[in-house]
């Protein structure tokens, strides 16, 4: 559960990055889930 909140925070922080990078983060997040 803590990991989910952790990755959510990272995703919010990385919104400044290009869309491709954000999609990559979401893909990694799905793997972790």
N, C-alpha and C positions, 0 to 999 in steps of 0.2 A: 504493500500500500504506500509505503514511504517512497518507493522508487517511482511510482506513478506521479506523485506530487512533485518529485525531483525533476523528472523529465518534463512535466508540464511547465515548470519554472524555466527550464532551459529553452523550451520551445518559445515561450513568451520573450525571453531575452534575445533569442536569435531571429526575431521577426525582422530585424534590420538587415539580415543577410538576404541574398538573392533567393528567389522562389525555389530554385532547384535545391539549394541547401536546406531550405525549410522542408521540402518534400522528403529529402534524404533523412532528416531528423525524424520525421513522422514515420518513415519506413523502419528505422531502427527502433523507434518507440513501439511499433506494432510487434516487432520481433521479441522485444523484452516482455511485452504483455503475454 
